[in-house]
């Protein structure tokens, strides 16, 4: 049986979910049974244009740190 973390998507292959997610630390209660056939992630996210969120560089950021 497989279990998927509802928080980060980590997939755990065992009879029981882990006590805590090794990736994000979510508790056992945040795991759901998963058969591996359904897409965990929302299909709408695949269509979003994430390029707008990427910093295109430039000298504006050099004084920030």
PQR file of N, CA, C, O and H, with PARSE charges and radii, in Angstrom:
ATOM      1  N   UNK A   1       0.850  -1.175   0.000 -0.4000 1.5000
ATOM      2  CA  UNK A   1       0.000   0.000   0.000 -0.0000 2.0000
ATOM      3  C   UNK A   1       0.895   1.237   0.000  0.5500 1.7000
ATOM      4  O   UNK A   1       1.992   1.224   0.558 -0.5500 1.4000
ATOM      5  N   UNK A   2       0.417   2.290  -0.625 -0.4000 1.5000
ATOM      6  CA  UNK A   2       1.160   3.542  -0.648 -0.0000 2.0000
ATOM      7  C   UNK A   2       0.356   4.626   0.055  0.5500 1.7000
ATOM      8  O   UNK A   2      -0.874   4.654   0.003 -0.5500 1.4000
ATOM      9  H   UNK A   2      -0.474   2.300  -1.078  0.4000 1.0000
ATOM     10  N   UNK A   3       1.084   5.508   0.708 -0.4000 1.5000
ATOM     11  CA  UNK A   3       0.501   6.633   1.418 -0.0000 2.0000
ATOM     12  C   UNK A   3       1.138   7.910   0.892  0.5500 1.7000
ATOM     13  O   UNK A   3       2.347   7.953   0.664 -0.5500 1.4000
ATOM     14  H   UNK A   3       2.083   5.485   0.750  0.4000 1.0000
ATOM     15  N   UNK A   4       0.339   8.945   0.699 -0.4000 1.5000
ATOM     16  CA  UNK A   4       0.870  10.214   0.216 -0.0000 2.0000
ATOM     17  C   UNK A   4       0.636  11.287   1.276  0.5500 1.7000
ATOM     18  O   UNK A   4      -0.436  11.382   1.874 -0.5500 1.4000
ATOM     19  H   UNK A   4      -0.643   8.910   0.884  0.4000 1.0000
ATOM     20  N   UNK A   5       1.679  12.093   1.487 -0.4000 1.5000
ATOM     21  CA  UNK A   5       1.568  13.202   2.425 -0.0000 2.0000
ATOM     22  C   UNK A   5       0.714  14.287   1.767  0.5500 1.7000
ATOM     23  O   UNK A   5       1.017  14.747   0.666 -0.5500 1.4000
ATOM     24  H   UNK A   5       2.550  12.016   1.002  0.4000 1.0000
ATOM     25  N   UNK A   6      -0.343  14.683   2.448 -0.4000 1.5000
ATOM     26  CA  UNK A   6      -1.237  15.705   1.913 -0.0000 2.0000
ATOM     27  C   UNK A   6      -0.591  17.091   1.900  0.5500 1.7000
ATOM     28  O   UNK A   6      -1.099  18.009   1.256 -0.5500 1.4000
ATOM     29  H   UNK A   6      -0.589  14.310   3.342  0.4000 1.0000
ATOM     30  N   UNK A   7       0.509  17.239   2.598 -0.4000 1.5000
ATOM     31  CA  UNK A   7       1.181  18.538   2.679 -0.0000 2.0000
ATOM     32  C   UNK A   7       2.201  18.711   1.553  0.5500 1.7000
ATOM     33  O   UNK A   7       2.165  19.706   0.829 -0.5500 1.4000
ATOM     34  H   UNK A   7       0.922  16.493   3.121  0.4000 1.0000
ATOM     35  N   UNK A   8       3.119  17.734   1.404 -0.4000 1.5000
ATOM     36  CA  UNK A   8       4.218  17.926   0.442 -0.0000 2.0000
ATOM     37  C   UNK A   8       4.221  16.931  -0.718  0.5500 1.7000
ATOM     38  O   UNK A   8       4.962  17.124  -1.682 -0.5500 1.4000
ATOM     39  H   UNK A   8       3.148  16.926   1.992  0.4000 1.0000
ATOM     40  N   UNK A   9       3.413  15.874  -0.648 -0.4000 1.5000
ATOM     41  CA  UNK A   9       3.346  14.920  -1.750 -0.0000 2.0000
ATOM     42  C   UNK A   9       4.287  13.732  -1.629  0.5500 1.7000
ATOM     43  O   UNK A   9       4.335  12.897  -2.532 -0.5500 1.4000
ATOM     44  H   UNK A   9       2.811  15.717   0.135  0.4000 1.0000
ATOM     45  N   UNK A  10       5.039  13.632  -0.531 -0.4000 1.5000
ATOM     46  CA  UNK A  10       5.926  12.492  -0.318 -0.0000 2.0000
ATOM     47  C   UNK A  10       5.108  11.198  -0.355  0.5500 1.7000
ATOM     48  O   UNK A  10       4.034  11.123   0.243 -0.5500 1.4000
ATOM     49  H   UNK A  10       5.000  14.310   0.203  0.4000 1.0000
ATOM     50  N   UNK A  11       5.613  10.185  -1.055 -0.4000 1.5000
ATOM     51  CA  UNK A  11       4.923   8.898  -1.150 -0.0000 2.0000
ATOM     52  C   UNK A  11       5.678   7.874  -0.316  0.5500 1.7000
ATOM     53  O   UNK A  11       6.882   7.682  -0.486 -0.5500 1.4000
ATOM     54  H   UNK A  11       6.485  10.246  -1.541  0.4000 1.0000
ATOM     55  N   UNK A  12       4.952   7.216   0.593 -0.4000 1.5000
ATOM     56  CA  UNK A  12       5.513   6.222   1.513 -0.0000 2.0000
ATOM     57  C   UNK A  12       4.923   4.874   1.148  0.5500 1.7000
ATOM     58  O   UNK A  12       3.703   4.731   1.071 -0.5500 1.4000
ATOM     59  H   UNK A  12       3.974   7.373   0.732  0.4000 1.0000
ATOM     60  N   UNK A  13       5.783   3.873   0.919 -0.4000 1.5000
ATOM     61  CA  UNK A  13       5.345   2.543   0.512 -0.0000 2.0000
ATOM     62  C   UNK A  13       5.496   1.581   1.685  0.5500 1.7000
ATOM     63  O   UNK A  13       6.587   1.081   1.956 -0.5500 1.4000
ATOM     64  H   UNK A  13       6.775   3.989   0.982  0.4000 1.0000
ATOM     65  N   UNK A  14       4.380   1.327   2.381 -0.4000 1.5000
ATOM     66  CA  UNK A  14       4.381   0.443   3.549 -0.0000 2.0000
ATOM     67  C   UNK A  14       2.928   0.152   3.912  0.5500 1.7000
ATOM     68  O   UNK A  14       2.006   0.737   3.344 -0.5500 1.4000
ATOM     69  H   UNK A  14       3.493   1.733   2.161  0.4000 1.0000
ATOM     70  N   UNK A  15       2.735  -0.761   4.869 -0.4000 1.5000
ATOM     71  CA  UNK A  15       1.377  -1.084   5.297 -0.0000 2.0000
ATOM     72  C   UNK A  15       0.722   0.066   6.060  0.5500 1.7000
ATOM     73  O   UNK A  15      -0.500   0.213   6.031 -0.5500 1.4000
ATOM     74  H   UNK A  15       3.484  -1.236   5.331  0.4000 1.0000
ATOM     75  N   UNK A  16       1.517   0.868   6.732 -0.4000 1.5000
ATOM     76  CA  UNK A  16       1.027   1.987   7.523 -0.0000 2.0000
ATOM     77  C   UNK A  16       1.783   3.257   7.127  0.5500 1.7000
ATOM     78  O   UNK A  16       2.926   3.183   6.676 -0.5500 1.4000
ATOM     79  H   UNK A  16       2.509   0.748   6.755  0.4000 1.0000
ATOM     80  N   UNK A  17       1.157   4.405   7.291 -0.4000 1.5000
ATOM     81  CA  UNK A  17       1.897   5.659   7.033 -0.0000 2.0000
ATOM     82  C   UNK A  17       2.940   5.866   8.130  0.5500 1.7000
ATOM     83  O   UNK A  17       2.808   5.307   9.219 -0.5500 1.4000
ATOM     84  H   UNK A  17       0.228   4.465   7.658  0.4000 1.0000
ATOM     85  N   UNK A  18       3.968   6.657   7.856 -0.4000 1.5000
ATOM     86  CA  UNK A  18       4.977   6.910   8.889 -0.0000 2.0000
ATOM     87  C   UNK A  18       4.397   7.793  10.000  0.5500 1.7000
ATOM     88  O   UNK A  18       3.379   8.459   9.808 -0.5500 1.4000
ATOM     89  H   UNK A  18       4.075   7.110   6.972  0.4000 1.0000
ATOM     90  N   UNK A  19       5.050   7.790  11.149 -0.4000 1.5000
ATOM     91  CA  UNK A  19       4.598   8.625  12.271 -0.0000 2.0000
ATOM     92  C   UNK A  19       4.688  10.111  11.909  0.5500 1.7000
ATOM     93  O   UNK A  19       3.869  10.917  12.351 -0.5500 1.4000
ATOM     94  H   UNK A  19       5.877   7.249  11.305  0.4000 1.0000
ATOM     95  N   UNK A  20       5.689  10.459  11.101 -0.4000 1.5000
ATOM     96  CA  UNK A  20       5.849  11.826  10.626 -0.0000 2.0000
ATOM     97  C   UNK A  20       6.481  11.763   9.239  0.5500 1.7000
ATOM     98  O   UNK A  20       7.273  10.866   8.949 -0.5500 1.4000
ATOM     99  H   UNK A  20       6.354   9.804  10.742  0.4000 1.0000
ATOM    100  N   UNK A  21       6.133  12.700   8.404 -0.4000 1.5000
ATOM    101  CA  UNK A  21       6.691  12.756   7.055 -0.0000 2.0000
ATOM    102  C   UNK A  21       8.182  13.082   7.133  0.5500 1.7000
ATOM    103  O   UNK A  21       8.570  14.067   7.762 -0.5500 1.4000
ATOM    104  H   UNK A  21       5.490  13.429   8.639  0.4000 1.0000
ATOM    105  N   UNK A  22       9.019  12.261   6.497 -0.4000 1.5000
ATOM    106  CA  UNK A  22      10.456  12.540   6.536 -0.0000 2.0000
ATOM    107  C   UNK A  22      10.856  13.769   5.706  0.5500 1.7000
ATOM    108  O   UNK A  22      11.970  14.275   5.848 -0.5500 1.4000
ATOM    109  H   UNK A  22       8.704  11.461   5.986  0.4000 1.0000
ATOM    110  N   UNK A  23       9.972  14.237   4.863 -0.4000 1.5000
ATOM    111  CA  UNK A  23      10.285  15.403   4.033 -0.0000 2.0000
ATOM    112  C   UNK A  23       9.871  16.722   4.700  0.5500 1.7000
ATOM    113  O   UNK A  23      10.652  17.673   4.732 -0.5500 1.4000
ATOM    114  H   UNK A  23       9.068  13.827   4.748  0.4000 1.0000
ATOM    115  N   UNK A  24       8.656  16.778   5.226 -0.4000 1.5000
ATOM    116  CA  UNK A  24       8.155  18.051   5.761 -0.0000 2.0000
ATOM    117  C   UNK A  24       7.798  18.006   7.242  0.5500 1.7000
ATOM    118  O   UNK A  24       7.524  19.042   7.848 -0.5500 1.4000
ATOM    119  H   UNK A  24       8.022  16.005   5.200  0.4000 1.0000
ATOM    120  N   UNK A  25       7.800  16.798   7.834 -0.4000 1.5000
ATOM    121  CA  UNK A  25       7.509  16.680   9.259 -0.0000 2.0000
ATOM    122  C   UNK A  25       6.033  16.603   9.603  0.5500 1.7000
ATOM    123  O   UNK A  25       5.675  16.607  10.781 -0.5500 1.4000
ATOM    124  H   UNK A  25       8.023  15.956   7.342  0.4000 1.0000
ATOM    125  N   UNK A  26       5.166  16.531   8.594 -0.4000 1.5000
ATOM    126  CA  UNK A  26       3.721  16.456   8.847 -0.0000 2.0000
ATOM    127  C   UNK A  26       3.396  15.182   9.644  0.5500 1.7000
ATOM    128  O   UNK A  26       4.038  14.151   9.442 -0.5500 1.4000
ATOM    129  H   UNK A  26       5.457  16.528   7.637  0.4000 1.0000
ATOM    130  N   UNK A  27       2.414  15.245  10.537 -0.4000 1.5000
ATOM    131  CA  UNK A  27       2.059  14.065  11.335 -0.0000 2.0000
ATOM    132  C   UNK A  27       1.364  12.986  10.500  0.5500 1.7000
ATOM    133  O   UNK A  27       0.912  13.232   9.382 -0.5500 1.4000
ATOM    134  H   UNK A  27       1.893  16.083  10.701  0.4000 1.0000
ATOM    135  N   UNK A  28       1.296  11.798  11.071 -0.4000 1.5000
ATOM    136  CA  UNK A  28       0.682  10.630  10.430 -0.0000 2.0000
ATOM    137  C   UNK A  28      -0.739  10.932   9.932  0.5500 1.7000
ATOM    138  O   UNK A  28      -1.166  10.395   8.910 -0.5500 1.4000
ATOM    139  H   UNK A  28       1.664  11.597  11.979  0.4000 1.0000
ATOM    140  N   UNK A  29      -1.454  11.773  10.639 -0.4000 1.5000
ATOM    141  CA  UNK A  29      -2.845  12.093  10.286 -0.0000 2.0000
ATOM    142  C   UNK A  29      -2.959  12.844   8.956  0.5500 1.7000
ATOM    143  O   UNK A  29      -4.053  12.947   8.402 -0.5500 1.4000
ATOM    144  H   UNK A  29      -1.108  12.209  11.469  0.4000 1.0000
ATOM    145  N   UNK A  30      -1.857  13.361   8.443 -0.4000 1.5000
ATOM    146  CA  UNK A  30      -1.869  14.102   7.183 -0.0000 2.0000
ATOM    147  C   UNK A  30      -1.571  13.214   5.977  0.5500 1.7000
ATOM    148  O   UNK A  30      -1.393  13.724   4.870 -0.5500 1.4000
ATOM    149  H   UNK A  30      -0.968  13.277   8.893  0.4000 1.0000
ATOM    150  N   UNK A  31      -1.513  11.895   6.171 -0.4000 1.5000
ATOM    151  CA  UNK A  31      -1.291  10.957   5.070 -0.0000 2.0000
ATOM    152  C   UNK A  31      -2.613  10.352   4.620  0.5500 1.7000
ATOM    153  O   UNK A  31      -3.491  10.070   5.435 -0.5500 1.4000
ATOM    154  H   UNK A  31      -1.658  11.481   7.069  0.4000 1.0000
ATOM    155  N   UNK A  32      -2.742  10.156   3.315 -0.4000 1.5000
ATOM    156  CA  UNK A  32      -3.919   9.529   2.721 -0.0000 2.0000
ATOM    157  C   UNK A  32      -3.480   8.311   1.923  0.5500 1.7000
ATOM    158  O   UNK A  32      -2.376   8.275   1.380 -0.5500 1.4000
ATOM    159  H   UNK A  32      -2.029  10.385   2.653  0.4000 1.0000
ATOM    160  N   UNK A  33      -4.361   7.312   1.859 -0.4000 1.5000
ATOM    161  CA  UNK A  33      -4.067   6.152   1.016 -0.0000 2.0000
ATOM    162  C   UNK A  33      -3.996   6.609  -0.429  0.5500 1.7000
ATOM    163  O   UNK A  33      -4.772   7.464  -0.857 -0.5500 1.4000
ATOM    164  H   UNK A  33      -5.257   7.342   2.301  0.4000 1.0000
ATOM    165  N   UNK A  34      -3.061   6.035  -1.184 -0.4000 1.5000
ATOM    166  CA  UNK A  34      -2.871   6.423  -2.571 -0.0000 2.0000
ATOM    167  C   UNK A  34      -2.601   5.175  -3.390  0.5500 1.7000
ATOM    168  O   UNK A  34      -1.759   4.355  -3.024 -0.5500 1.4000
ATOM    169  H   UNK A  34      -2.431   5.341  -0.837  0.4000 1.0000
ATOM    170  N   UNK A  35      -3.315   5.032  -4.497 -0.4000 1.5000
ATOM    171  CA  UNK A  35      -3.134   3.851  -5.340 -0.0000 2.0000
ATOM    172  C   UNK A  35      -2.143   4.095  -6.470  0.5500 1.7000
ATOM    173  O   UNK A  35      -1.847   3.182  -7.241 -0.5500 1.4000
ATOM    174  H   UNK A  35      -3.999   5.698  -4.794  0.4000 1.0000
ATOM    175  N   UNK A  36      -1.629   5.312  -6.576 -0.4000 1.5000
ATOM    176  CA  UNK A  36      -0.636   5.623  -7.588 -0.0000 2.0000
ATOM    177  C   UNK A  36      -1.224   5.988  -8.937  0.5500 1.7000
ATOM    178  O   UNK A  36      -0.489   6.395  -9.837 -0.5500 1.4000
ATOM    179  H   UNK A  36      -1.869   6.054  -5.950  0.4000 1.0000
ATOM    180  N   UNK A  37      -2.531   5.851  -9.098 -0.4000 1.5000
ATOM    181  CA  UNK A  37      -3.159   6.135 -10.386 -0.0000 2.0000
ATOM    182  C   UNK A  37      -3.670   7.563 -10.477  0.5500 1.7000
ATOM    183  O   UNK A  37      -3.596   8.170 -11.545 -0.5500 1.4000
ATOM    184  H   UNK A  37      -3.127   5.519  -8.367  0.4000 1.0000
ATOM    185  N   UNK A  38      -4.185   8.114  -9.387 -0.4000 1.5000
ATOM    186  CA  UNK A  38      -4.706   9.473  -9.404 -0.0000 2.0000
ATOM    187  C   UNK A  38      -3.554  10.451  -9.296  0.5500 1.7000
ATOM    188  O   UNK A  38      -2.579  10.206  -8.585 -0.5500 1.4000
ATOM    189  H   UNK A  38      -4.245   7.621  -8.519  0.4000 1.0000
ATOM    190  N   UNK A  39      -3.672  11.560 -10.005 -0.4000 1.5000
ATOM    191  CA  UNK A  39      -2.674  12.614  -9.885 -0.0000 2.0000
ATOM    192  C   UNK A  39      -2.853  13.294  -8.544  0.5500 1.7000
ATOM    193  O   UNK A  39      -3.956  13.706  -8.186 -0.5500 1.4000
ATOM    194  H   UNK A  39      -4.464  11.759 -10.582  0.4000 1.0000
ATOM    195  N   UNK A  40      -1.773  13.409  -7.814 -0.4000 1.5000
ATOM    196  CA  UNK A  40      -1.833  14.074  -6.518 -0.0000 2.0000
ATOM    197  C   UNK A  40      -1.943  15.579  -6.686  0.5500 1.7000
ATOM    198  O   UNK A  40      -2.695  16.238  -5.969 -0.5500 1.4000
ATOM    199  H   UNK A  40      -0.877  13.075  -8.105  0.4000 1.0000
ATOM    200  N   UNK A  41      -1.188  16.122  -7.638 -0.4000 1.5000
ATOM    201  CA  UNK A  41      -1.145  17.562  -7.814 -0.0000 2.0000
ATOM    202  C   UNK A  41      -2.277  18.028  -8.719  0.5500 1.7000
ATOM    203  O   UNK A  41      -2.714  17.315  -9.622 -0.5500 1.4000
ATOM    204  H   UNK A  41      -0.576  15.587  -8.221  0.4000 1.0000
ATOM    205  N   UNK A  42      -2.731  19.224  -8.457 -0.4000 1.5000
ATOM    206  CA  UNK A  42      -3.813  19.842  -9.215 -0.0000 2.0000
ATOM    207  C   UNK A  42      -3.357  20.087 -10.653  0.5500 1.7000
ATOM    208  O   UNK A  42      -2.321  20.709 -10.884 -0.5500 1.4000
ATOM    209  H   UNK A  42      -2.376  19.804  -7.724  0.4000 1.0000
ATOM    210  N   UNK A  43      -4.133  19.596 -11.610 -0.4000 1.5000
ATOM    211  CA  UNK A  43      -3.767  19.746 -13.017 -0.0000 2.0000
ATOM    212  C   UNK A  43      -3.705  21.206 -13.436  0.5500 1.7000
ATOM    213  O   UNK A  43      -2.968  21.547 -14.360 -0.5500 1.4000
ATOM    214  H   UNK A  43      -4.975  19.090 -11.422  0.4000 1.0000
ATOM    215  N   UNK A  44      -4.467  22.078 -12.772 -0.4000 1.5000
ATOM    216  CA  UNK A  44      -4.467  23.495 -13.125 -0.0000 2.0000
ATOM    217  C   UNK A  44      -3.100  24.127 -12.894  0.5500 1.7000
ATOM    218  O   UNK A  44      -2.748  25.103 -13.558 -0.5500 1.4000
ATOM    219  H   UNK A  44      -5.066  21.801 -12.021  0.4000 1.0000
ATOM    220  N   UNK A  45      -2.335  23.587 -11.970 -0.4000 1.5000
ATOM    221  CA  UNK A  45      -1.023  24.154 -11.685 -0.0000 2.0000
ATOM    222  C   UNK A  45      -0.068  23.966 -12.854  0.5500 1.7000
ATOM    223  O   UNK A  45       0.844  24.771 -13.042 -0.5500 1.4000
ATOM    224  H   UNK A  45      -2.621  22.795 -11.430  0.4000 1.0000
ATOM    225  N   UNK A  46      -0.264  22.921 -13.637 -0.4000 1.5000
ATOM    226  CA  UNK A  46       0.613  22.666 -14.768 -0.0000 2.0000
ATOM    227  C   UNK A  46       0.490  23.743 -15.831  0.5500 1.7000
ATOM    228  O   UNK A  46       1.435  23.980 -16.585 -0.5500 1.4000
ATOM    229  H   UNK A  46      -1.005  22.267 -13.485  0.4000 1.0000
ATOM    230  N   UNK A  47      -0.661  24.399 -15.901 -0.4000 1.5000
ATOM    231  CA  UNK A  47      -0.911  25.384 -16.936 -0.0000 2.0000
ATOM    232  C   UNK A  47      -0.474  26.792 -16.550  0.5500 1.7000
ATOM    233  O   UNK A  47      -0.439  27.679 -17.403 -0.5500 1.4000
ATOM    234  H   UNK A  47      -1.428  24.207 -15.289  0.4000 1.0000
ATOM    235  N   UNK A  48      -0.142  27.012 -15.284 -0.4000 1.5000
ATOM    236  CA  UNK A  48       0.230  28.348 -14.851 -0.0000 2.0000
ATOM    237  C   UNK A  48       1.591  28.740 -15.410  0.5500 1.7000
ATOM    238  O   UNK A  48       2.498  27.913 -15.509 -0.5500 1.4000
ATOM    239  H   UNK A  48      -0.171  26.291 -14.591  0.4000 1.0000
ATOM    240  N   UNK A  49       1.716  29.984 -15.766 -0.4000 1.5000
ATOM    241  CA  UNK A  49       2.976  30.503 -16.275 -0.0000 2.0000
ATOM    242  C   UNK A  49       3.788  31.014 -15.094  0.5500 1.7000
ATOM    243  O   UNK A  49       3.505  32.089 -14.565 -0.5500 1.4000
ATOM    244  H   UNK A  49       0.980  30.655 -15.685  0.4000 1.0000
ATOM    245  N   UNK A  50       4.790  30.256 -14.681 -0.4000 1.5000
ATOM    246  CA  UNK A  50       5.584  30.624 -13.524 -0.0000 2.0000
ATOM    247  C   UNK A  50       6.748  31.546 -13.886  0.5500 1.7000
ATOM    248  O   UNK A  50       7.451  32.025 -12.996 -0.5500 1.4000
ATOM    249  H   UNK A  50       5.019  29.383 -15.111  0.4000 1.0000
ATOM    250  N   UNK A  51       6.960  31.798 -15.176 -0.4000 1.5000
ATOM    251  CA  UNK A  51       8.056  32.666 -15.583 -0.0000 2.0000
ATOM    252  C   UNK A  51       7.908  34.075 -15.016  0.5500 1.7000
ATOM    253  O   UNK A  51       8.906  34.762 -14.804 -0.5500 1.4000
ATOM    254  H   UNK A  51       6.389  31.409 -15.898  0.4000 1.0000
ATOM    255  N   UNK A  52       6.675  34.511 -14.770 -0.4000 1.5000
ATOM    256  CA  UNK A  52       6.456  35.848 -14.244 -0.0000 2.0000
ATOM    257  C   UNK A  52       7.008  35.989 -12.835  0.5500 1.7000
ATOM    258  O   UNK A  52       7.321  37.099 -12.404 -0.5500 1.4000
ATOM    259  H   UNK A  52       5.864  33.952 -14.942  0.4000 1.0000
ATOM    260  N   UNK A  53       7.134  34.872 -12.101 -0.4000 1.5000
ATOM    261  CA  UNK A  53       7.606  34.908 -10.731 -0.0000 2.0000
ATOM    262  C   UNK A  53       9.121  34.813 -10.630  0.5500 1.7000
ATOM    263  O   UNK A  53       9.668  34.985  -9.541 -0.5500 1.4000
ATOM    264  H   UNK A  53       6.879  33.970 -12.450  0.4000 1.0000
ATOM    265  N   UNK A  54       9.800  34.549 -11.710 -0.4000 1.5000
ATOM    266  CA  UNK A  54      11.244  34.381 -11.693 -0.0000 2.0000
ATOM    267  C   UNK A  54      11.915  35.735 -11.862  0.5500 1.7000
ATOM    268  O   UNK A  54      11.583  36.499 -12.769 -0.5500 1.4000
ATOM    269  H   UNK A  54       9.355  34.409 -12.595  0.4000 1.0000
ATOM    270  N   UNK A  55      12.867  36.023 -10.975 -0.4000 1.5000
ATOM    271  CA  UNK A  55      13.613  37.282 -11.075 -0.0000 2.0000
ATOM    272  C   UNK A  55      14.476  37.227 -12.330  0.5500 1.7000
ATOM    273  O   UNK A  55      15.238  36.280 -12.528 -0.5500 1.4000
ATOM    274  H   UNK A  55      13.137  35.403 -10.239  0.4000 1.0000
ATOM    275  N   UNK A  56      14.356  38.213 -13.147 -0.4000 1.5000
ATOM    276  CA  UNK A  56      15.085  38.240 -14.401 -0.0000 2.0000
ATOM    277  C   UNK A  56      16.506  38.775 -14.237  0.5500 1.7000
ATOM    278  O   UNK A  56      17.203  39.009 -15.224 -0.5500 1.4000
ATOM    279  H   UNK A  56      13.738  38.982 -12.986  0.4000 1.0000
ATOM    280  N   UNK A  57      16.929  38.967 -12.999 -0.4000 1.5000
ATOM    281  CA  UNK A  57      18.301  39.434 -12.762 -0.0000 2.0000
ATOM    282  C   UNK A  57      18.377  40.932 -12.790  0.5500 1.7000
ATOM    283  O   UNK A  57      17.377  41.619 -12.584 -0.5500 1.4000
ATOM    284  H   UNK A  57      16.363  38.777 -12.197  0.4000 1.0000
ATOM    285  N   UNK A  58      19.571  41.446 -13.046 -0.4000 1.5000
ATOM    286  CA  UNK A  58      19.764  42.878 -13.046 -0.0000 2.0000
ATOM    287  C   UNK A  58      20.529  43.297 -11.812  0.5500 1.7000
ATOM    288  O   UNK A  58      20.832  42.475 -10.947 -0.5500 1.4000
ATOM    289  H   UNK A  58      20.383  40.888 -13.213  0.4000 1.0000
ATOM    290  N   UNK A  59      20.836  44.558 -11.734 -0.4000 1.5000
ATOM    291  CA  UNK A  59      21.650  45.061 -10.632 -0.0000 2.0000
ATOM    292  C   UNK A  59      20.820  45.549  -9.461  0.5500 1.7000
ATOM    293  O   UNK A  59      21.381  45.949  -8.442 -0.5500 1.4000
ATOM    294  H   UNK A  59      20.590  45.226 -12.437  0.4000 1.0000
ATOM    295  N   UNK A  60      19.496  45.528  -9.577 -0.4000 1.5000
ATOM    296  CA  UNK A  60      18.643  46.047  -8.518 -0.0000 2.0000
ATOM    297  C   UNK A  60      18.783  45.269  -7.221  0.5500 1.7000
ATOM    298  O   UNK A  60      18.593  45.834  -6.145 -0.5500 1.4000
ATOM    299  H   UNK A  60      19.040  45.203 -10.406  0.4000 1.0000
ATOM    300  N   UNK A  61      19.114  43.976  -7.299 -0.4000 1.5000
ATOM    301  CA  UNK A  61      19.156  43.122  -6.124 -0.0000 2.0000
ATOM    302  C   UNK A  61      20.520  43.088  -5.450  0.5500 1.7000
ATOM    303  O   UNK A  61      20.638  42.529  -4.360 -0.5500 1.4000
ATOM    304  H   UNK A  61      19.269  43.517  -8.174  0.4000 1.0000
ATOM    305  N   UNK A  62      21.537  43.655  -6.044 -0.4000 1.5000
ATOM    306  CA  UNK A  62      22.889  43.486  -5.515 -0.0000 2.0000
ATOM    307  C   UNK A  62      23.088  44.197  -4.182  0.5500 1.7000
ATOM    308  O   UNK A  62      23.973  43.808  -3.418 -0.5500 1.4000
ATOM    309  H   UNK A  62      21.442  44.109  -6.930  0.4000 1.0000
ATOM    310  N   UNK A  63      22.303  45.218  -3.876 -0.4000 1.5000
ATOM    311  CA  UNK A  63      22.470  45.951  -2.627 -0.0000 2.0000
ATOM    312  C   UNK A  63      21.559  45.426  -1.520  0.5500 1.7000
ATOM    313  O   UNK A  63      21.568  45.960  -0.411 -0.5500 1.4000
ATOM    314  H   UNK A  63      21.584  45.534  -4.496  0.4000 1.0000
ATOM    315  N   UNK A  64      20.778  44.393  -1.804 -0.4000 1.5000
ATOM    316  CA  UNK A  64      19.823  43.899  -0.829 -0.0000 2.0000
ATOM    317  C   UNK A  64      20.498  43.193   0.338  0.5500 1.7000
ATOM    318  O   UNK A  64      19.935  43.186   1.433 -0.5500 1.4000
ATOM    319  H   UNK A  64      20.770  43.959  -2.705  0.4000 1.0000
ATOM    320  N   UNK A  65      21.630  42.621   0.170 -0.4000 1.5000
ATOM    321  CA  UNK A  65      22.241  41.814   1.225 -0.0000 2.0000
ATOM    322  C   UNK A  65      23.350  42.543   1.869  0.5500 1.7000
ATOM    323  O   UNK A  65      23.985  42.019   2.784 -0.5500 1.4000
ATOM    324  H   UNK A  65      22.087  42.626  -0.719  0.4000 1.0000
TER
END
